């Protein structure tokens, strides 16, 4: 948190110099992304093949998806209501100079489905396709679970060692986190300035208020319903959420989120399945943003959308966002493709592109909160949430419990 404050100060007072710090942010992101694939593979294999309970894998799947879809639908509705109340897009004047939008090619439904299944595991790692890594790891783990014990044990022990090593790797990288996060904040503030464009400030406020309503009106009641100690849960997610906020990347928070949720009392087999899957199917903040931003585009272009049209666009956005990469500005690509599909002009998206970093911070943080809570929900639903470990949560004590 201190590094974030210092980064803001550097970006504000020395905007030109702050852009030279971008390499520190990128080093941190690169190191964290290097952890993701081996960590997902090893934890999923150990979690599934280590218990040989293939029926539970199916249960985890349908329970996770059911919860994901309920929560993301609520997020979609909140976004639509918020933008219709604030009317943030009404009165936006088309700017003369706009940010250059990234190139995009909308995928067909068949291509979306095909994209779930990897043709090359190494390529899936290279491209950062989290869902493809999960699918391969689950199928590999099921195949391993079907082997005889003497054939299965060597691979299982290797994956257990790899999993432990990657968690240690994460701890090492986190020593660099303050530098990477401070640099990320300096670059962002230096690029945007403290005072964002006045005519877009209303959109930013609408998003932040909507996400706060979602956090306290949806996720907080869910947390109370499943009876988890809120103060300890906040301690557990504080670091991964801070990392996600500063870097605008869910990937950067994934290793620490998984590690802390296991320390918080969620079994590793559930953590390793639910959180990575949630990165594809449970992007609460992104879904809310997409529903809000799509109507903003229509408002800015002075195009009236009926409630039915808004809901239809929101549902399409919710579906097409499944599988979106957990990297900065990925949801903007989805928004561009969908706006093009509905014959909406792209200039309003170009207008908000310059301040998208500011909105990406908030929606990415909510994505991480939503996915860590989802792992607790499924663990409680399975009757495997460890209340004693949750109540005793702190970094050193929980680490010692896991070691034993």
Protein Blocks (a to p, Z undefined) as FASTA:
>chain_A
ZZmmmmmmmmmmmmmlmmmmmmmmmmmmmmmmmmmmmmmmmmmmmmmmmnopaklmmmmm
mmmmmmmmmmmmmmmmmmmmmmmmnommgopacdfbdcdddddddddfklmmmmmpcfbf
klmmmnopaklmmmmmmmmmmmmmmpcfklmmmmmmmmmmmmmmmmmmmmmmmmmmmmmm
mmmmmmmmmmnombdcfklmmmmmmmmmmmmmmmmmmmmmmmmmnopafklmmmmmmmmm
mmmmmnopaklmmmmmmmmmmmnopafklmmmmmmmmmmmmcmklmmmmmmmmmmmmmmn
opacdfklmmmmmmmmmmmmgopacbehklmmmmmmmmmmnopafklmmmmmmmmmmmmm
mmmmmmmmmmmmmmmmmmmmnopacfklmmmgcfklmmmmmmZZ
